[in-house]
Amino acid sequence: MNVEGTAWYLFADPVLCPSVVYGYVGDSEGPTVISETDFSSQAVKVRASIDFGYGAIDHIGAVKNPGAPAS
């Protein structure tokens, strides 16, 4: 990932003016890990997943500064 340009963002204290919310979906409070062992080969398969979501709820607590113009 390359950072280009000079633009930057400023967010208010989320307690005072929340702009973004996030959390786990459903009853999940972290990653779900499932493992399976193959009896004949003694191989172990492991799968991990996480149900996590986020979203913008208000623009009042955030501002974007375009930065210096390109020369």
PQR file of N, CA, C, O and H, with PARSE charges and radii, in Angstrom:
ATOM      1  N   MET A   1       0.841  -1.171   0.000 -0.4000 1.5000
ATOM      2  CA  MET A   1       0.000   0.000   0.000 -0.0000 2.0000
ATOM      3  C   MET A   1       0.891   1.239   0.000  0.5500 1.7000
ATOM      4  O   MET A   1       1.782   1.367   0.839 -0.5500 1.4000
ATOM      5  N   ASN A   2       0.656   2.125  -0.916 -0.4000 1.5000
ATOM      6  CA  ASN A   2       1.413   3.366  -1.004 -0.0000 2.0000
ATOM      7  C   ASN A   2       0.561   4.516  -0.510  0.5500 1.7000
ATOM      8  O   ASN A   2      -0.626   4.605  -0.824 -0.5500 1.4000
ATOM      9  H   ASN A   2      -0.068   2.021  -1.598  0.4000 1.0000
ATOM     10  N   VAL A   3       1.164   5.380   0.252 -0.4000 1.5000
ATOM     11  CA  VAL A   3       0.484   6.590   0.699 -0.0000 2.0000
ATOM     12  C   VAL A   3       0.903   7.700  -0.237  0.5500 1.7000
ATOM     13  O   VAL A   3       2.083   8.033  -0.344 -0.5500 1.4000
ATOM     14  H   VAL A   3       2.128   5.308   0.507  0.4000 1.0000
ATOM     15  N   GLU A   4      -0.077   8.269  -0.913 -0.4000 1.5000
ATOM     16  CA  GLU A   4       0.220   9.325  -1.861 -0.0000 2.0000
ATOM     17  C   GLU A   4      -0.489  10.605  -1.458  0.5500 1.7000
ATOM     18  O   GLU A   4      -1.538  10.571  -0.815 -0.5500 1.4000
ATOM     19  H   GLU A   4      -1.036   7.999  -0.827  0.4000 1.0000
ATOM     20  N   GLY A   5       0.086  11.721  -1.836 -0.4000 1.5000
ATOM     21  CA  GLY A   5      -0.535  13.009  -1.549 -0.0000 2.0000
ATOM     22  C   GLY A   5      -0.275  13.467  -0.126  0.5500 1.7000
ATOM     23  O   GLY A   5       0.456  12.829   0.631 -0.5500 1.4000
ATOM     24  H   GLY A   5       0.939  11.749  -2.359  0.4000 1.0000
ATOM     25  N   THR A   6      -0.886  14.583   0.216 -0.4000 1.5000
ATOM     26  CA  THR A   6      -0.684  15.170   1.541 -0.0000 2.0000
ATOM     27  C   THR A   6      -1.995  15.328   2.300  0.5500 1.7000
ATOM     28  O   THR A   6      -2.035  16.011   3.323 -0.5500 1.4000
ATOM     29  H   THR A   6      -1.479  15.102  -0.399  0.4000 1.0000
ATOM     30  N   ALA A   7      -3.063  14.712   1.816 -0.4000 1.5000
ATOM     31  CA  ALA A   7      -4.357  14.815   2.496 -0.0000 2.0000
ATOM     32  C   ALA A   7      -4.303  14.090   3.839  0.5500 1.7000
ATOM     33  O   ALA A   7      -3.559  13.123   3.999 -0.5500 1.4000
ATOM     34  H   ALA A   7      -3.031  14.158   0.985  0.4000 1.0000
ATOM     35  N   TRP A   8      -5.097  14.563   4.802 -0.4000 1.5000
ATOM     36  CA  TRP A   8      -5.170  13.912   6.105 -0.0000 2.0000
ATOM     37  C   TRP A   8      -6.563  14.083   6.695  0.5500 1.7000
ATOM     38  O   TRP A   8      -7.312  14.976   6.298 -0.5500 1.4000
ATOM     39  H   TRP A   8      -5.701  15.349   4.672  0.4000 1.0000
ATOM     40  N   TYR A   9      -6.903  13.219   7.646 -0.4000 1.5000
ATOM     41  CA  TYR A   9      -8.209  13.221   8.297 -0.0000 2.0000
ATOM     42  C   TYR A   9      -8.038  13.517   9.781  0.5500 1.7000
ATOM     43  O   TYR A   9      -7.008  13.204  10.379 -0.5500 1.4000
ATOM     44  H   TYR A   9      -6.295  12.494   7.969  0.4000 1.0000
ATOM     45  N   LEU A  10      -9.063  14.123  10.360 -0.4000 1.5000
ATOM     46  CA  LEU A  10      -9.086  14.388  11.788 -0.0000 2.0000
ATOM     47  C   LEU A  10     -10.441  13.947  12.323  0.5500 1.7000
ATOM     48  O   LEU A  10     -11.480  14.342  11.795 -0.5500 1.4000
ATOM     49  H   LEU A  10      -9.900  14.377   9.874  0.4000 1.0000
ATOM     50  N   PHE A  11     -10.430  13.126  13.377 -0.4000 1.5000
ATOM     51  CA  PHE A  11     -11.658  12.626  13.981 -0.0000 2.0000
ATOM     52  C   PHE A  11     -11.765  13.123  15.411  0.5500 1.7000
ATOM     53  O   PHE A  11     -10.768  13.179  16.131 -0.5500 1.4000
ATOM     54  H   PHE A  11      -9.586  12.805  13.807  0.4000 1.0000
ATOM     55  N   ALA A  12     -12.971  13.481  15.822 -0.4000 1.5000
ATOM     56  CA  ALA A  12     -13.227  13.922  17.190 -0.0000 2.0000
ATOM     57  C   ALA A  12     -13.178  12.720  18.130  0.5500 1.7000
ATOM     58  O   ALA A  12     -13.214  11.572  17.687 -0.5500 1.4000
ATOM     59  H   ALA A  12     -13.780  13.435  15.237  0.4000 1.0000
ATOM     60  N   ASP A  13     -13.098  12.992  19.413 -0.4000 1.5000
ATOM     61  CA  ASP A  13     -13.161  11.948  20.435 -0.0000 2.0000
ATOM     62  C   ASP A  13     -14.471  11.184  20.254  0.5500 1.7000
ATOM     63  O   ASP A  13     -15.537  11.798  20.279 -0.5500 1.4000
ATOM     64  H   ASP A  13     -13.069  13.925  19.773  0.4000 1.0000
ATOM     65  N   PRO A  14     -14.425   9.862  20.074 -0.5600 1.5000
ATOM     66  CA  PRO A  14     -15.649   9.116  19.811  0.2800 2.0000
ATOM     67  C   PRO A  14     -16.648   9.137  20.969  0.5500 1.7000
ATOM     68  O   PRO A  14     -17.831   8.868  20.762 -0.5500 1.4000
ATOM     69  N   VAL A  15     -16.200   9.445  22.159 -0.4000 1.5000
ATOM     70  CA  VAL A  15     -17.129   9.564  23.285 -0.0000 2.0000
ATOM     71  C   VAL A  15     -17.965  10.835  23.147  0.5500 1.7000
ATOM     72  O   VAL A  15     -19.147  10.847  23.489 -0.5500 1.4000
ATOM     73  H   VAL A  15     -15.239   9.663  22.327  0.4000 1.0000
ATOM     74  N   LEU A  16     -17.351  11.893  22.649 -0.4000 1.5000
ATOM     75  CA  LEU A  16     -18.040  13.175  22.524 -0.0000 2.0000
ATOM     76  C   LEU A  16     -18.848  13.291  21.237  0.5500 1.7000
ATOM     77  O   LEU A  16     -19.944  13.852  21.245 -0.5500 1.4000
ATOM     78  H   LEU A  16     -16.390  11.883  22.371  0.4000 1.0000
ATOM     79  N   CYS A  17     -18.327  12.774  20.148 -0.4000 1.5000
ATOM     80  CA  CYS A  17     -18.998  12.911  18.850 -0.0000 2.0000
ATOM     81  C   CYS A  17     -18.656  11.706  17.969  0.5500 1.7000
ATOM     82  O   CYS A  17     -17.742  11.783  17.148 -0.5500 1.4000
ATOM     83  H   CYS A  17     -17.437  12.318  20.142  0.4000 1.0000
ATOM     84  N   PRO A  18     -19.380  10.597  18.130 -0.5600 1.5000
ATOM     85  CA  PRO A  18     -19.044   9.395  17.366  0.2800 2.0000
ATOM     86  C   PRO A  18     -19.312   9.565  15.866  0.5500 1.7000
ATOM     87  O   PRO A  18     -20.340  10.113  15.467 -0.5500 1.4000
ATOM     88  N   SER A  19     -18.386   9.094  15.058 -0.4000 1.5000
ATOM     89  CA  SER A  19     -18.520   9.155  13.603 -0.0000 2.0000
ATOM     90  C   SER A  19     -18.568   7.770  12.978  0.5500 1.7000
ATOM     91  O   SER A  19     -19.206   7.569  11.945 -0.5500 1.4000
ATOM     92  H   SER A  19     -17.552   8.648  15.382  0.4000 1.0000
ATOM     93  N   VAL A  20     -17.897   6.826  13.601 -0.4000 1.5000
ATOM     94  CA  VAL A  20     -17.809   5.473  13.081 -0.0000 2.0000
ATOM     95  C   VAL A  20     -18.155   4.496  14.199  0.5500 1.7000
ATOM     96  O   VAL A  20     -17.725   4.670  15.339 -0.5500 1.4000
ATOM     97  H   VAL A  20     -17.379   6.990  14.441  0.4000 1.0000
ATOM     98  N   VAL A  21     -18.928   3.475  13.871 -0.4000 1.5000
ATOM     99  CA  VAL A  21     -19.226   2.417  14.837 -0.0000 2.0000
ATOM    100  C   VAL A  21     -18.660   1.099  14.310  0.5500 1.7000
ATOM    101  O   VAL A  21     -18.525   0.912  13.101 -0.5500 1.4000
ATOM    102  H   VAL A  21     -19.278   3.333  12.945  0.4000 1.0000
ATOM    103  N   TYR A  22     -18.336   0.204  15.213 -0.4000 1.5000
ATOM    104  CA  TYR A  22     -17.828  -1.105  14.828 -0.0000 2.0000
ATOM    105  C   TYR A  22     -18.226  -2.121  15.883  0.5500 1.7000
ATOM    106  O   TYR A  22     -18.525  -1.766  17.023 -0.5500 1.4000
ATOM    107  H   TYR A  22     -18.446   0.356  16.195  0.4000 1.0000
ATOM    108  N   GLY A  23     -18.228  -3.358  15.502 -0.4000 1.5000
ATOM    109  CA  GLY A  23     -18.558  -4.402  16.449 -0.0000 2.0000
ATOM    110  C   GLY A  23     -18.650  -5.754  15.785  0.5500 1.7000
ATOM    111  O   GLY A  23     -18.553  -5.884  14.565 -0.5500 1.4000
ATOM    112  H   GLY A  23     -17.985  -3.646  14.576  0.4000 1.0000
ATOM    113  N   TYR A  24     -18.839  -6.748  16.613 -0.4000 1.5000
ATOM    114  CA  TYR A  24     -18.980  -8.115  16.130 -0.0000 2.0000
ATOM    115  C   TYR A  24     -20.426  -8.366  15.736  0.5500 1.7000
ATOM    116  O   TYR A  24     -21.344  -7.800  16.330 -0.5500 1.4000
ATOM    117  H   TYR A  24     -18.917  -6.643  17.604  0.4000 1.0000
ATOM    118  N   VAL A  25     -20.626  -9.209  14.740 -0.4000 1.5000
ATOM    119  CA  VAL A  25     -21.945  -9.530  14.230 -0.0000 2.0000
ATOM    120  C   VAL A  25     -22.482 -10.736  15.000  0.5500 1.7000
ATOM    121  O   VAL A  25     -21.752 -11.699  15.236 -0.5500 1.4000
ATOM    122  H   VAL A  25     -19.880  -9.669  14.258  0.4000 1.0000
ATOM    123  N   GLY A  26     -23.734 -10.686  15.385 -0.4000 1.5000
ATOM    124  CA  GLY A  26     -24.349 -11.792  16.107 -0.0000 2.0000
ATOM    125  C   GLY A  26     -23.809 -11.917  17.517  0.5500 1.7000
ATOM    126  O   GLY A  26     -23.513 -10.915  18.166 -0.5500 1.4000
ATOM    127  H   GLY A  26     -24.327  -9.904  15.193  0.4000 1.0000
ATOM    128  N   ASP A  27     -23.680 -13.142  17.988 -0.4000 1.5000
ATOM    129  CA  ASP A  27     -23.203 -13.398  19.349 -0.0000 2.0000
ATOM    130  C   ASP A  27     -21.698 -13.536  19.439  0.5500 1.7000
ATOM    131  O   ASP A  27     -21.159 -13.754  20.524 -0.5500 1.4000
ATOM    132  H   ASP A  27     -23.920 -13.957  17.460  0.4000 1.0000
ATOM    133  N   SER A  28     -21.015 -13.414  18.318 -0.4000 1.5000
ATOM    134  CA  SER A  28     -19.568 -13.587  18.284 -0.0000 2.0000
ATOM    135  C   SER A  28     -18.871 -12.451  19.018  0.5500 1.7000
ATOM    136  O   SER A  28     -19.240 -11.287  18.862 -0.5500 1.4000
ATOM    137  H   SER A  28     -21.452 -13.237  17.437  0.4000 1.0000
ATOM    138  N   GLU A  29     -17.860 -12.787  19.819 -0.4000 1.5000
ATOM    139  CA  GLU A  29     -17.071 -11.771  20.527 -0.0000 2.0000
ATOM    140  C   GLU A  29     -15.602 -11.903  20.168  0.5500 1.7000
ATOM    141  O   GLU A  29     -14.737 -11.425  20.902 -0.5500 1.4000
ATOM    142  H   GLU A  29     -17.560 -13.732  19.946  0.4000 1.0000
ATOM    143  N   GLY A  30     -15.319 -12.539  19.058 -0.4000 1.5000
ATOM    144  CA  GLY A  30     -13.953 -12.750  18.609 -0.0000 2.0000
ATOM    145  C   GLY A  30     -13.958 -13.770  17.492  0.5500 1.7000
ATOM    146  O   GLY A  30     -15.019 -14.153  17.000 -0.5500 1.4000
ATOM    147  H   GLY A  30     -16.022 -12.927  18.462  0.4000 1.0000
ATOM    148  N   PRO A  31     -12.777 -14.216  17.089 -0.5600 1.5000
ATOM    149  CA  PRO A  31     -12.707 -15.177  15.996  0.2800 2.0000
ATOM    150  C   PRO A  31     -13.277 -16.540  16.398  0.5500 1.7000
ATOM    151  O   PRO A  31     -13.195 -16.951  17.555 -0.5500 1.4000
ATOM    152  N   THR A  32     -13.854 -17.224  15.412 -0.4000 1.5000
ATOM    153  CA  THR A  32     -14.332 -18.589  15.588 -0.0000 2.0000
ATOM    154  C   THR A  32     -13.303 -19.520  14.962  0.5500 1.7000
ATOM    155  O   THR A  32     -12.958 -19.363  13.791 -0.5500 1.4000
ATOM    156  H   THR A  32     -13.921 -16.890  14.472  0.4000 1.0000
ATOM    157  N   VAL A  33     -12.810 -20.491  15.731 -0.4000 1.5000
ATOM    158  CA  VAL A  33     -11.797 -21.422  15.246 -0.0000 2.0000
ATOM    159  C   VAL A  33     -12.392 -22.822  15.266  0.5500 1.7000
ATOM    160  O   VAL A  33     -12.903 -23.277  16.289 -0.5500 1.4000
ATOM    161  H   VAL A  33     -13.091 -20.618  16.683  0.4000 1.0000
ATOM    162  N   ILE A  34     -12.319 -23.500  14.124 -0.4000 1.5000
ATOM    163  CA  ILE A  34     -12.826 -24.863  13.995 -0.0000 2.0000
ATOM    164  C   ILE A  34     -11.682 -25.739  13.499  0.5500 1.7000
ATOM    165  O   ILE A  34     -11.002 -25.385  12.536 -0.5500 1.4000
ATOM    166  H   ILE A  34     -11.903 -23.130  13.293  0.4000 1.0000
ATOM    167  N   SER A  35     -11.465 -26.888  14.155 -0.4000 1.5000
ATOM    168  CA  SER A  35     -10.421 -27.811  13.712 -0.0000 2.0000
ATOM    169  C   SER A  35     -11.033 -29.171  13.432  0.5500 1.7000
ATOM    170  O   SER A  35     -12.049 -29.551  14.014 -0.5500 1.4000
ATOM    171  H   SER A  35     -12.018 -27.175  14.937  0.4000 1.0000
ATOM    172  N   GLU A  36     -10.387 -29.897  12.525 -0.4000 1.5000
ATOM    173  CA  GLU A  36     -10.855 -31.213  12.112 -0.0000 2.0000
ATOM    174  C   GLU A  36      -9.635 -32.103  11.929  0.5500 1.7000
ATOM    175  O   GLU A  36      -8.671 -31.709  11.273 -0.5500 1.4000
ATOM    176  H   GLU A  36      -9.561 -29.589  12.052  0.4000 1.0000
ATOM    177  N   THR A  37      -9.669 -33.315  12.512 -0.4000 1.5000
ATOM    178  CA  THR A  37      -8.556 -34.251  12.413 -0.0000 2.0000
ATOM    179  C   THR A  37      -8.954 -35.418  11.515  0.5500 1.7000
ATOM    180  O   THR A  37     -10.009 -36.026  11.698 -0.5500 1.4000
ATOM    181  H   THR A  37     -10.452 -33.635  13.045  0.4000 1.0000
ATOM    182  N   ASP A  38      -8.097 -35.721  10.544 -0.4000 1.5000
ATOM    183  CA  ASP A  38      -8.299 -36.876   9.668 -0.0000 2.0000
ATOM    184  C   ASP A  38      -7.694 -38.097  10.356  0.5500 1.7000
ATOM    185  O   ASP A  38      -6.498 -38.121  10.646 -0.5500 1.4000
ATOM    186  H   ASP A  38      -7.240 -35.227  10.395  0.4000 1.0000
ATOM    187  N   PHE A  39      -8.516 -39.103  10.615 -0.4000 1.5000
ATOM    188  CA  PHE A  39      -8.078 -40.272  11.370 -0.0000 2.0000
ATOM    189  C   PHE A  39      -6.974 -41.050  10.652  0.5500 1.7000
ATOM    190  O   PHE A  39      -6.017 -41.487  11.293 -0.5500 1.4000
ATOM    191  H   PHE A  39      -9.487 -39.084  10.379  0.4000 1.0000
ATOM    192  N   SER A  40      -7.090 -41.231   9.332 -0.4000 1.5000
ATOM    193  CA  SER A  40      -6.128 -42.075   8.616 -0.0000 2.0000
ATOM    194  C   SER A  40      -4.771 -41.407   8.417  0.5500 1.7000
ATOM    195  O   SER A  40      -3.743 -42.078   8.508 -0.5500 1.4000
ATOM    196  H   SER A  40      -7.867 -40.876   8.812  0.4000 1.0000
ATOM    197  N   SER A  41      -4.744 -40.120   8.151 -0.4000 1.5000
ATOM    198  CA  SER A  41      -3.459 -39.448   7.898 -0.0000 2.0000
ATOM    199  C   SER A  41      -2.972 -38.620   9.081  0.5500 1.7000
ATOM    200  O   SER A  41      -1.848 -38.121   9.052 -0.5500 1.4000
ATOM    201  H   SER A  41      -5.579 -39.575   8.077  0.4000 1.0000
ATOM    202  N   GLN A  42      -3.769 -38.465  10.096 -0.4000 1.5000
ATOM    203  CA  GLN A  42      -3.474 -37.656  11.283 -0.0000 2.0000
ATOM    204  C   GLN A  42      -3.242 -36.185  10.938  0.5500 1.7000
ATOM    205  O   GLN A  42      -2.598 -35.454  11.691 -0.5500 1.4000
ATOM    206  H   GLN A  42      -4.682 -38.871  10.119  0.4000 1.0000
ATOM    207  N   ALA A  43      -3.772 -35.762   9.792 -0.4000 1.5000
ATOM    208  CA  ALA A  43      -3.668 -34.357   9.399 -0.0000 2.0000
ATOM    209  C   ALA A  43      -4.712 -33.545  10.169  0.5500 1.7000
ATOM    210  O   ALA A  43      -5.795 -34.040  10.481 -0.5500 1.4000
ATOM    211  H   ALA A  43      -4.295 -36.356   9.180  0.4000 1.0000
ATOM    212  N   VAL A  44      -4.372 -32.317  10.460 -0.4000 1.5000
ATOM    213  CA  VAL A  44      -5.290 -31.427  11.171 -0.0000 2.0000
ATOM    214  C   VAL A  44      -5.590 -30.240  10.263  0.5500 1.7000
ATOM    215  O   VAL A  44      -4.685 -29.563   9.774 -0.5500 1.4000
ATOM    216  H   VAL A  44      -3.492 -31.916  10.206  0.4000 1.0000
ATOM    217  N   LYS A  45      -6.865 -30.007  10.053 -0.4000 1.5000
ATOM    218  CA  LYS A  45      -7.301 -28.837   9.297 -0.0000 2.0000
ATOM    219  C   LYS A  45      -7.856 -27.832  10.287  0.5500 1.7000
ATOM    220  O   LYS A  45      -8.607 -28.186  11.197 -0.5500 1.4000
ATOM    221  H   LYS A  45      -7.600 -30.557  10.450  0.4000 1.0000
ATOM    222  N   VAL A  46      -7.479 -26.572  10.101 -0.4000 1.5000
ATOM    223  CA  VAL A  46      -7.943 -25.508  10.999 -0.0000 2.0000
ATOM    224  C   VAL A  46      -8.526 -24.392  10.151  0.5500 1.7000
ATOM    225  O   VAL A  46      -7.942 -23.974   9.151 -0.5500 1.4000
ATOM    226  H   VAL A  46      -6.870 -26.285   9.362  0.4000 1.0000
ATOM    227  N   ARG A  47      -9.684 -23.924  10.572 -0.4000 1.5000
ATOM    228  CA  ARG A  47     -10.330 -22.806   9.881 -0.0000 2.0000
ATOM    229  C   ARG A  47     -10.676 -21.748  10.921  0.5500 1.7000
ATOM    230  O   ARG A  47     -11.202 -22.058  11.990 -0.5500 1.4000
ATOM    231  H   ARG A  47     -10.158 -24.264  11.384  0.4000 1.0000
ATOM    232  N   ALA A  48     -10.374 -20.494  10.593 -0.4000 1.5000
ATOM    233  CA  ALA A  48     -10.716 -19.381  11.485 -0.0000 2.0000
ATOM    234  C   ALA A  48     -11.504 -18.345  10.696  0.5500 1.7000
ATOM    235  O   ALA A  48     -11.190 -18.051   9.543 -0.5500 1.4000
ATOM    236  H   ALA A  48      -9.947 -20.242   9.725  0.4000 1.0000
ATOM    237  N   SER A  49     -12.519 -17.803  11.328 -0.4000 1.5000
ATOM    238  CA  SER A  49     -13.303 -16.747  10.686 -0.0000 2.0000
ATOM    239  C   SER A  49     -13.731 -15.738  11.748  0.5500 1.7000
ATOM    240  O   SER A  49     -13.757 -16.036  12.942 -0.5500 1.4000
ATOM    241  H   SER A  49     -12.774 -18.042  12.266  0.4000 1.0000
ATOM    242  N   ILE A  50     -14.062 -14.547  11.285 -0.4000 1.5000
ATOM    243  CA  ILE A  50     -14.504 -13.506  12.200 -0.0000 2.0000
ATOM    244  C   ILE A  50     -15.637 -12.736  11.531  0.5500 1.7000
ATOM    245  O   ILE A  50     -15.548 -12.363  10.361 -0.5500 1.4000
ATOM    246  H   ILE A  50     -14.041 -14.304  10.315  0.4000 1.0000
ATOM    247  N   ASP A  51     -16.689 -12.508  12.285 -0.4000 1.5000
ATOM    248  CA  ASP A  51     -17.820 -11.720  11.809 -0.0000 2.0000
ATOM    249  C   ASP A  51     -17.736 -10.353  12.472  0.5500 1.7000
ATOM    250  O   ASP A  51     -18.091 -10.183  13.638 -0.5500 1.4000
ATOM    251  H   ASP A  51     -16.761 -12.811  13.236  0.4000 1.0000
ATOM    252  N   PHE A  52     -17.262  -9.395  11.706 -0.4000 1.5000
ATOM    253  CA  PHE A  52     -16.992  -8.062  12.233 -0.0000 2.0000
ATOM    254  C   PHE A  52     -17.546  -7.050  11.247  0.5500 1.7000
ATOM    255  O   PHE A  52     -17.448  -7.242  10.035 -0.5500 1.4000
ATOM    256  H   PHE A  52     -16.974  -9.534  10.759  0.4000 1.0000
ATOM    257  N   GLY A  53     -18.120  -5.989  11.752 -0.4000 1.5000
ATOM    258  CA  GLY A  53     -18.661  -4.970  10.869 -0.0000 2.0000
ATOM    259  C   GLY A  53     -18.357  -3.566  11.367  0.5500 1.7000
ATOM    260  O   GLY A  53     -18.064  -3.359  12.545 -0.5500 1.4000
ATOM    261  H   GLY A  53     -18.200  -5.833  12.736  0.4000 1.0000
ATOM    262  N   TYR A  54     -18.430  -2.610  10.458 -0.4000 1.5000
ATOM    263  CA  TYR A  54     -18.224  -1.210  10.820 -0.0000 2.0000
ATOM    264  C   TYR A  54     -19.036  -0.336   9.868  0.5500 1.7000
ATOM    265  O   TYR A  54     -19.462  -0.784   8.804 -0.5500 1.4000
ATOM    266  H   TYR A  54     -18.668  -2.778   9.501  0.4000 1.0000
ATOM    267  N   GLY A  55     -19.235   0.884  10.257 -0.4000 1.5000
ATOM    268  CA  GLY A  55     -19.957   1.793   9.391 -0.0000 2.0000
ATOM    269  C   GLY A  55     -19.897   3.227   9.893  0.5500 1.7000
ATOM    270  O   GLY A  55     -19.721   3.472  11.086 -0.5500 1.4000
ATOM    271  H   GLY A  55     -18.889   1.248  11.121  0.4000 1.0000
ATOM    272  N   ALA A  56     -20.043   4.161   8.980 -0.4000 1.5000
ATOM    273  CA  ALA A  56     -20.082   5.583   9.325 -0.0000 2.0000
ATOM    274  C   ALA A  56     -21.502   5.936   9.751  0.5500 1.7000
ATOM    275  O   ALA A  56     -22.471   5.545   9.100 -0.5500 1.4000
ATOM    276  H   ALA A  56     -20.186   3.961   8.010  0.4000 1.0000
ATOM    277  N   ILE A  57     -21.616   6.683  10.859 -0.4000 1.5000
ATOM    278  CA  ILE A  57     -22.941   7.050  11.337 -0.0000 2.0000
ATOM    279  C   ILE A  57     -23.183   8.558  11.308  0.5500 1.7000
ATOM    280  O   ILE A  57     -24.333   8.998  11.305 -0.5500 1.4000
ATOM    281  H   ILE A  57     -20.829   7.000  11.388  0.4000 1.0000
ATOM    282  N   ASP A  58     -22.123   9.344  11.289 -0.4000 1.5000
ATOM    283  CA  ASP A  58     -22.298  10.801  11.289 -0.0000 2.0000
ATOM    284  C   ASP A  58     -21.015  11.458  10.788  0.5500 1.7000
ATOM    285  O   ASP A  58     -19.917  11.029  11.141 -0.5500 1.4000
ATOM    286  H   ASP A  58     -21.189   8.987  11.292  0.4000 1.0000
ATOM    287  N   HIS A  59     -21.150  12.491   9.971 -0.4000 1.5000
ATOM    288  CA  HIS A  59     -19.977  13.179   9.425 -0.0000 2.0000
ATOM    289  C   HIS A  59     -19.522  14.349  10.300  0.5500 1.7000
ATOM    290  O   HIS A  59     -18.463  14.929  10.060 -0.5500 1.4000
ATOM    291  H   HIS A  59     -22.042  12.839   9.684  0.4000 1.0000
ATOM    292  N   ILE A  60     -20.306  14.690  11.294 -0.4000 1.5000
ATOM    293  CA  ILE A  60     -20.007  15.868  12.111 -0.0000 2.0000
ATOM    294  C   ILE A  60     -18.656  15.757  12.824  0.5500 1.7000
ATOM    295  O   ILE A  60     -17.941  16.750  12.953 -0.5500 1.4000
ATOM    296  H   ILE A  60     -21.166  14.219  11.489  0.4000 1.0000
ATOM    297  N   GLY A  61     -18.309  14.569  13.281 -0.4000 1.5000
ATOM    298  CA  GLY A  61     -17.071  14.391  14.066 -0.0000 2.0000
ATOM    299  C   GLY A  61     -15.837  14.112  13.238  0.5500 1.7000
ATOM    300  O   GLY A  61     -14.809  13.731  13.798 -0.5500 1.4000
ATOM    301  H   GLY A  61     -18.890  13.762  13.177  0.4000 1.0000
ATOM    302  N   ALA A  62     -15.893  14.286  11.922 -0.4000 1.5000
ATOM    303  CA  ALA A  62     -14.747  13.990  11.080 -0.0000 2.0000
ATOM    304  C   ALA A  62     -14.573  15.082  10.032  0.5500 1.7000
ATOM    305  O   ALA A  62     -15.542  15.676   9.560 -0.5500 1.4000
ATOM    306  H   ALA A  62     -16.729  14.595  11.467  0.4000 1.0000
ATOM    307  N   VAL A  63     -13.316  15.332   9.683 -0.4000 1.5000
ATOM    308  CA  VAL A  63     -13.012  16.318   8.651 -0.0000 2.0000
ATOM    309  C   VAL A  63     -11.807  15.826   7.842  0.5500 1.7000
ATOM    310  O   VAL A  63     -10.889  15.216   8.391 -0.5500 1.4000
ATOM    311  H   VAL A  63     -12.528  14.849  10.067  0.4000 1.0000
ATOM    312  N   LYS A  64     -11.820  16.098   6.538 -0.4000 1.5000
ATOM    313  CA  LYS A  64     -10.692  15.771   5.670 -0.0000 2.0000
ATOM    314  C   LYS A  64     -10.046  17.060   5.209  0.5500 1.7000
ATOM    315  O   LYS A  64     -10.719  17.961   4.708 -0.5500 1.4000
ATOM    316  H   LYS A  64     -12.566  16.593   6.093  0.4000 1.0000
ATOM    317  N   ASN A  65      -8.736  17.143   5.382 -0.4000 1.5000
ATOM    318  CA  ASN A  65      -7.967  18.263   4.880 -0.0000 2.0000
ATOM    319  C   ASN A  65      -7.328  17.814   3.582  0.5500 1.7000
ATOM    320  O   ASN A  65      -6.626  16.804   3.574 -0.5500 1.4000
ATOM    321  H   ASN A  65      -8.190  16.411   5.789  0.4000 1.0000
ATOM    322  N   PRO A  66      -7.544  18.529   2.474 -0.5600 1.5000
ATOM    323  CA  PRO A  66      -6.996  18.075   1.196  0.2800 2.0000
ATOM    324  C   PRO A  66      -5.481  18.147   1.116  0.5500 1.7000
ATOM    325  O   PRO A  66      -4.892  17.573   0.200 -0.5500 1.4000
ATOM    326  N   GLY A  67      -4.837  18.831   2.043 -0.4000 1.5000
ATOM    327  CA  GLY A  67      -3.390  18.932   2.030 -0.0000 2.0000
ATOM    328  C   GLY A  67      -2.913  19.999   1.064  0.5500 1.7000
ATOM    329  O   GLY A  67      -3.706  20.772   0.525 -0.5500 1.4000
ATOM    330  H   GLY A  67      -5.315  19.298   2.787  0.4000 1.0000
ATOM    331  N   ALA A  68      -1.622  20.028   0.858 -0.4000 1.5000
ATOM    332  CA  ALA A  68      -1.029  21.021  -0.028 -0.0000 2.0000
ATOM    333  C   ALA A  68      -1.308  20.653  -1.489  0.5500 1.7000
ATOM    334  O   ALA A  68      -1.286  19.476  -1.847 -0.5500 1.4000
ATOM    335  H   ALA A  68      -0.978  19.400   1.297  0.4000 1.0000
ATOM    336  N   PRO A  69      -1.568  21.643  -2.321 -0.5600 1.5000
ATOM    337  CA  PRO A  69      -1.792  21.351  -3.741  0.2800 2.0000
ATOM    338  C   PRO A  69      -0.526  20.815  -4.401  0.5500 1.7000
ATOM    339  O   PRO A  69       0.587  21.193  -4.035 -0.5500 1.4000
ATOM    340  N   ALA A  70      -0.708  19.946  -5.362 -0.4000 1.5000
ATOM    341  CA  ALA A  70       0.437  19.385  -6.084 -0.0000 2.0000
ATOM    342  C   ALA A  70       1.104  20.477  -6.913  0.5500 1.7000
ATOM    343  O   ALA A  70       0.439  21.339  -7.488 -0.5500 1.4000
ATOM    344  H   ALA A  70      -1.612  19.640  -5.659  0.4000 1.0000
ATOM    345  N   SER A  71       2.418  20.422  -6.960 -0.4000 1.5000
ATOM    346  CA  SER A  71       3.140  21.447  -7.721 -0.0000 2.0000
ATOM    347  C   SER A  71       3.693  20.923  -9.007  0.5500 1.7000
ATOM    348  O   SER A  71       4.326  21.669  -9.756 -0.5500 1.4000
ATOM    349  H   SER A  71       2.958  19.722  -6.493  0.4000 1.0000
TER
END
